[in-house]
Every structure is written in C-alpha cells, then in structure tokens.
Amino acid sequence: MKRLLPFVLFSSLNYAYDSIDLQYKADDKLIMADTDSAFVAGNGESAYLQKIDLKTQQVSLLAVPDKPIMYSVGKLKNHQGSQAFVLTERGVFHADANKINNLIEAETLFQPDTFSYFKHQTFTLDVNGDDLTDFYFPGIEEQTIYIQLDTGKFRRITLPLKAKTVTHASDQNLTISHTLPRPPTLADINGDGIDDLVFYEPKKVQYFLATPQGPSKKQQTLITFDESSKQKIEKFSDFNNDGYPDIHTIESLSDGDEEKDLNSESIHRVFFSEQTSNGLVFKDSPDIKLTLEETSAIANISDFDGDGLDDLAVISFDIGFMDIISIASAAMENKDVTLDSTISIFKGTNDNQFEKKAAAKKSFEITMNMNESSSGAGKGIIFEDFNGDGLTDLLIRADTNELKVYFGDERRGLSRRPKRIKRSLPSSSDDIYSYDINQDGKEEIVLKVIDKKGGFRLDTVLITK
C-alpha cells in the first residue's frame, strides 16, 4: 500500500495516485459495488474472490464454495454494505470473510463448464423495490426469480416468458437451439414509484409490473417494431442521462440480410422516454435520426461544450482489405483486433439535432473484439467528467503506458491538445475503469495492473486540475 503521491507532469496536468495491493490472483474484471467497496475474482490453483474496502484500503479474501460458477453482488438482510453471492450447482451461497452460507438450493442452466473460469456475471436485482437483492435465472420454458423476504429467506416465483427455439432438420441431424431472453432491466413503466421488470429483444420491449410481493405474471408489451423491417433494437438504456431508459434502434441499408456490407450505411434512431403520471411513454417518431457508415457507431450523447444541449460523439473505424481479413480471423477465434479509429464530436443544436460538420476529431488505435459492441465502451475509451467542470471529457488509451485526456471545451467540444498521463497500464484495456469514488463530482481513473513480481494491484489516478 502506498500513500497518495502528487505529480505535476505532462502538459501541466496535475494528478495524484494511490495503490492498493491485492492479496491473490485477480484476473477477472473489477466490480465496483458502491462507493465503499469493490470485488474481483481470480483463478489459479483454486478460485478466489476478494473484497476491497475503498475507504480503509483493506482487502479481504472471501470464503468461496466448491466448484463456483459465477458471482454477483447485492444487499442481504441484516448485513451492512454490498455482499457477494456465489452460484454453484447446489444453489446460491453468501460469501463472507469467514464462512459461506447456503441461501437457496436451485437448479439452473448454468453448469461448472458454462464458463472457462470463475467470473462475475450479474444475476442479482431488486424486483420489488424493497432495497433487498433478489436472484434472477433464465430458463427455456419460464424465467425464475427468488425474492428475498424481510425474514432473510427467499421465495421462488416464475414468469411466463419462453426462450426462442429454432429447429433445423437435415438428412442426418435434427438440431434444436434455444436463445434465452436478455437479462432484464429495471424501469418504472407505470409511474407508481417501483421499478418494473423489462425484457427487450430485437423487435419489441415487454415488461412485468412490479408489486411489493414481486413481479406480476401478466406479460405486457411496451413497444413493438415491424417484423418485416430491418430496424432492430440495439439498446434499451439511458442515452440522455435523465435517469430513464431510452430506445436505440439500428436499420441496416445494406442489401444482404445476414452479413453487413462495410461500405453501406445504417440508420440510427433514438427514442427518448418521458416519465409521465401514466408512466413511461415514447413518441411514435424518433427524437434523433442519423445515417452513419456501417463502420461507425454512436459512442456517446452528452454535453461536451457546456451550452446545455446534448452533443454527439461518433466512433468510426478505418477498415481496409487486410483489416477485413484480420477481423474475420479474429471473429472466428473470438480474439481482439487492432484498428485505426476516430472519435468525432458534433455539437448539438435545438430539437436534438446536430451540426453536420464535426467540431473536433481525435484519431487513435483501438483494440477490440468485433463480436462485442462497437461503441468503444470498455476498450480504453471513457466519456466522463474527470476535472469536475460539468463538461464531458474523453479518456483514451494512447499507448502501452500512456493515457490521454481531452477535456470538454466550450468552443470545440473537446480540447485541441490532450493532457497526458504516463504510467504503467494494464495489458488489457478492459482493466481501465472510472468511478467517482470519493463522491466529489469528478471521476477517478482506476487501473487493475500486474506488477513486476506478478502480483495484482489497484491504482487510482485523481486528476486535480
């Protein structure tokens, strides 16, 4: 553990850092449960799960049951702060510093060989608004929820939502495949103050209204899109930072139905939700409609220049013939590929429109998995406020041991020149995070790195000016 050390280096950027040494291997992603604690799993001779107290900088090794599959975090009756829950073939266990406690016995679709290693996978959420954590497990014929009661016990309920089943027959084989529903999100659909359980798929958004006893079993539809169109729901999340989920759809303009033509374009539509006395509503027409190249995506929508209007950040990839070969090979092997990319900032105008000409452009290389989202999230690209001025800033990984920070700028959207932070960085950009740990309105940069001796540690970088 090291004390906070101030630095004044690299383009007059003032920053300080602090380190927390982890006790055991920590090869999974870092999970920030709240402003006080974080969790990280590791795999070696056995499975490890560590809890980091961010206030005291103390690290605890939690007891883990045999053959753990995955863990998630949440709140447990009669326990302070965030807790870890571990799923095994036998059910869900509460992982504490000294012991494990079997909370429920449950059979799920998850088996010890579902993942190649013990990892975080969200299966916790609060389905009835009582601030206690419940468990959600997908199924083929129905979806199962275990609701935590005020006594600390759990009650099992099921929801009548089935997986999508496709059967393919040939002369020699009969293949049946199931596509499970996406993990649900929470949103107050009917305006009663309790978040409801929402499921979305490419053509529709469905929900189950919440009650103090748990979700009702009546499945209802919030919005649908024409099955014959190419418009598909890409995301159901909060785009304009008002606390309510919005809908982002993409309609490919390429001729092919299956494979995307990299030389073609797509129409991106964003439907902002509005919370009314009758609940969550959407307009029939989109609030934002953009036509982007197939190799481009919406990276962020927020205020970069401080004029009170949302601006648009678009990420674009420069893909040549050799890149196509590399992408195809990496996609088949589920590996990362490095591409030239550009972030362009388009200033907002009235009525959710944007200027045609980019106010700022920043070019760099990005390493990403093309089977995952192309927004850049989690790939060494972070849009947050790092200096506390209320404007959105851009953090990018510029090199093996260098970060660049472009601050929000009233004139250009982003500053012309970056502020640089040179220091040891994680080998994977997936281990670069940002959190407002001390709740001062500024994001800290959090790095999970491996030191020269092979040990793991957390480095927190605070931009002071």
N, C-alpha and C positions, 0 to 999 in steps of 0.2 A: 504494500500500500504506500502511496506517495502523497505528499502534501501538494496543495494547489500551487502551481508554478506559473508566474506571469511571463509573457513573451511580448515583445514589440518588434515584429519582423514582417517582411514581405509586404510591400506596398502599404505600409503604415497600418496594417491590420493588427489590432490588439486582441489577443486571445489568451486564454489560460486553459490548463488541462489538469485533470485528476485521473488517477488509475485505481482500479480495484482488481486485485489478483484473485482469480478463480481457483478453486482447490482441485478440481478434477477436469477431465476432458469435457469440452463444451462445443461439439461440432454441429449442433442444431441451431436454428435461429433464436435470437433473443426475443423474449416476450415481455413487454412492459405491461404489467397487470394494472398498475395505477402509479401515482406519483411517488409512492413509497417503496414499491417492490418490483422486482423483475425475476423471471425464471429462464433457465436454459437447460436443455437436455444434452446428454453426451453418451457416447457409445465406445466401449473399449472391451476389457475383459468382462465387464458387466454393464448394465445400463445405469446412468447417473441422472439425477435431477437436482439442480442447485437453485436455491432461492437467495436473491441478493437484496439486502435491505439498503436502499439507496440513501437513506438518511444517516445511518450509522456506518455504512460501508462494510457491514458484516455479511459473510457468506455462509449459508447453512446447506449441508448435504441432507436431502430429504430421503426418508425410507421409501423404497420402491418395491412393489410386489414382484414375484417371479413372473417371467415372460411378459413384460409390459408391452403393449401395442402402441399406445399413444397417450398423451395427457392434454388436459385443458385446464383453465383457471376460472375461478369464480368465488362466490361467497357461501359460507356454510354457517348454519345456525350455531350460536354460542362460540364462534371463533372470530377473532379480530383480524381485519385485513384480508387480502386476497389469499386463496388457498389453491392447492394443486390437486387435481383429480386424475387418476390413472386408470385406463381401461385395460382389462385383461380378458381372457376367455371366460373367466369366472364372474366378471362384472366390473363395477366401478369402485375404486378404493380412494380414500382420502390419504394423501401422502403428507405426513408430518415429519418433523425433525427427528423424532424418536421412534415412531411406530406407524403402521398402516392400519386403516380401519375399513372394513368392507361395508360400503354404504348400501349397495344394491347387488343382487345377483341378476345377471341379464345375459341373454344370448343375442349377439349382434352379428351383422355381416362381416365385421372386422375380425380377422384371424391373425395369429402371430406372424404369418408370412405376408400380410397385406402390404406392409412397408418393409423396406430393406433394413431399417434401423428404427429405434425408439425415437419418437419425434413429437412435436406439438401439432395437434390437429383439433380445431375447435369443435366441441360437441356440447358446450355449455351456453346457456342463455336464460333470461328471465322471461317466462311466457305468461306470467300473471301479474307483473308489476309489484311484487312484494319485496323486491330487493334481495331475494334469495335465489341462488343458482339452481336451475333445472337442467336435465340432460336430454339431448335430442339424438336419436339414432335412426338413420334411414332404413327403409325396407322395400321389398318388392311389391307386396300387396297392400301395405299400410305403413305409416310413419309412427314411430313410438317416442313418447315423451314421458320422462319420470319427473314428477312435480315435487319439489321439496316442500314439506309441510312445516308448520310452525313448531312442531314437536321434534323436528330434525329427521323424521322418517320421510320416505318417498312413496308417491302414489303413481302407478302406471296408467297412462291413457294412450289411446291410438287415434290417429287421424286417417280418414278415408281418402288418402292420396296415393295413387299407384305409380310405380316406375314405368317408364316407357319400354315396351317389349317389342322386339323385332325378330321375326323368324325367317331364316333363309334356308331353303332346301335345294340340294343338288342331287345328282345321281348317287353319290356315295355318302353324303353327310346331311344332317339336319342341325343347323346352328341356331341357337336361341340366345339373344343378348338383351341385357337389361340396362337402361340408363336411369340411374337414381335421380330423384329431384335434387336440384341445387340446395345447399344448406340455406335454411330460411333466414330472412332478415326481420327486424322489428320496426314497425311504423304504426302510428296511431291513425288508423283508417277512418274510424267513425267519430273521432273527436271527443271521446269520453275520458281522455287523460291516461289511458292504459295502452301501451303498445301492443299491436296485434301481430300475428304470425303471418309473414308474407313469403310466398314462393313465386319465383318467376322463371319462365322458360322462353325460348326464342319468340314465341308469338303471343304470349299472354302473361298477366300478373294475377295471381289468385291469393286469397287470404282466408284466415280463420280468425274470427273476432275473439278477443281475449275477455275473460271474466276473472274475478278473484280466485275462482276454482281452477282456472286453466283455460285453454282454447276451446271454443265450441267446436262441435263436429260438423257444422254446416260449412261446406266449402263454397266460397263466393268468388266472383270474378271482378277485378277492379278495372282492367282494360285489356282489350284484345286488338290484334292486328291481322290484316287479311292474310289468310293461309296461302293464297296464290301469289302474294307479292314477295319480293326479295328482302323486304325490310324485316330486320330481326333485332330483338332486344339484346344489346351488348352489355349494359349495366343498369342496375337499379340501385342508385346511390345518390348521395347529396352532392350536387355539382356546384350550387351557388352558395354553399356554406350557411344556409338558413336553418339547418337542423332537421330538414325534412327530405326524404328521398325523391330523386328525380329519375326520369327515364331517358336513357341514351340508346338510340337505335342506329343501325348502320344498314344501308341498302347498297349492295354492290351493283355497279353498272357494267360489269364485265359480262360477256356473252355466255361463258360457261357457268353451269350450275354448281359444280363441285369445287374446281380449283380456281383460285383468284389469278387474274391477269395483272401482273405487276405494272403494266403500262396503262391500266384502266384507272377508273375513279370510283369513289363511293360517296353516297350522300349520308352525312351525319346529321341526325336530328336530336335535339334535346328538348324534352317536355318538362318544364319546371312545375313542381307540385305547389298547391296552395292549401294551407290549413284553414278551413272554414268551420263554422258552427256545426256543419253537417259532416265534417271530417275532411279527408284528403281528396282533392279534386285535381284533374288535369284538363287542359284545353284540348280541343279537337285538333288544332294546328300547333306545330312545334314553336317554341319560343326562339330556338336557334336552329338554323338550317345552313349547313356548309357542304360544299362539294370539295373533297380532298382527293389527292392522288392515293392510289391503293397502298403506296409505301409510306403514307403519312397517317397520323392519328392525333386525336385531341389529348394533349398531355395535362393541361390544367386550365381552369377557368377561375380567375380571381383578380383582385385589384393590384396591379404592379406599379401604377403611377400615382395613386392616391387621389384620383378625381371622383371617387365614389362609384365608378362604373366598372363592371367586370371586364377584364381583358382576356384575350385568348392566347394560350400557348400551344403551338403545334409542333410535334416532333416528326421529322422527316428522315428517311434513310436513303442514302445514295447506294443503290444496288446495281452492280454491273453483271456481266455474264459470268465471271468467275465467282462473284458473290452468290449467284443463284445456285451454282454447283455446291458451294460450301454450305449454303443454307439447307439445301436438300439433304446433304450428307449428315449435317448436324441434327436436322429434324428427325431423321430415321434413327439416329443413335441417341436422341434426346440430350444433345450436348450444346454448349454455348458457341456462338459465333460472334466475331468482332466486326462491326460495321461502322462506316462513316455516317454521322448523323448531324442534324442541325435542329436547334430549338429556335422557333420564330415567335415573336411577340406581336400580336395585332391588337392595337388599342381599341377599347370599346367605345361605341357611340350610343345614342339613345335607342331604346326598344330592343336591347340585346343584339344589336348588330355590331360589326367590327370593321375597321378600316381595311381597305383592300391591300394596302402596302404595309409590310412589316416595319414596326418601329425599331426593332432590334433583332439580330440574328447571331447565334452563338453555335459554332461548329466544334465537334469533338468526336472521339471514337467511343462507342458503347459496346459492351459485351453482354449479350442477352440470349435467352432461349426463345427461338421463334415459335415454339409450341405454347408459349405463355403470352401474356398481354404485351402489346406493343406500345403501351403508354410510357414506358421507361421507368415506372414505379419499381423500386427495389433493385435498380440496376445502376446505382451510383448517381441517380438524378433525383433531387428532392426539392420540392417547392414549398417553402415555409418562410416565416419571418424570423430571421436569425439575429437582427440587431434591434428589434423592438420598436421600429418606427411605424408599424402598422401596414407596411407595404410587403407584398410577396417577393421573396428573394429566390434565387436559383443556385443550388449547390450541385456541382458536378465533379465526378472523379476525373481528373485530367491526366493522371499518370499513375505509375505504380505507387509512388509515395507523395502524391500531391492532390490536394483538393482546391477547387476554385469556387469562390462565392461571388456571384453577381447580385448586387443589391438592387432592390426596386428603385426606379428612377422616374421622377415626375415628367421628364422630357422624353426619354427614350423607352420607358418601360423597364429596362434593365441598364445598369451602369455600363459605360463603354469598356472599362477595364475591370478585370476581376481582382479580388483580394485573394492572395494565395496562402494556403496552409501546407507547409512541407513537414511531413512526419510519417512514421510507419503506419501503413494502412493494411486492412485485411486483404488476404489474397483474393477473396470473393467480394464483389460489390454488394452482394446480398447482406453482408455483415456491416453495412453502413446504415445507421439509423438516425432519426432525430426525434427528440422528445423535450417538452418543456418540463424538466424535472423539478426545478425549484419554483415553478408557477409565477415567473416574473414577466410573462408575456413574450419571452424570447426562446426560441428553440435551441437546445443544446445538441451538438453532434455527438453521437455515441458510436464507438467503434469496438467491435469484438475482434481482437487480434491475437495472434500467436507470437510469443516472444522467442528469443534466440534459443532458449532451452526447451522449446516445445510446449510450454505452459500457456494457458489461456488467460486473458485479462480483458477488462472493460476500460477503455479510455473515453473520458468525457471531455469534449472541447467546448468551451464557452467563449463566444465572441463578445468582447467587452466594449468594442467601439466600431 
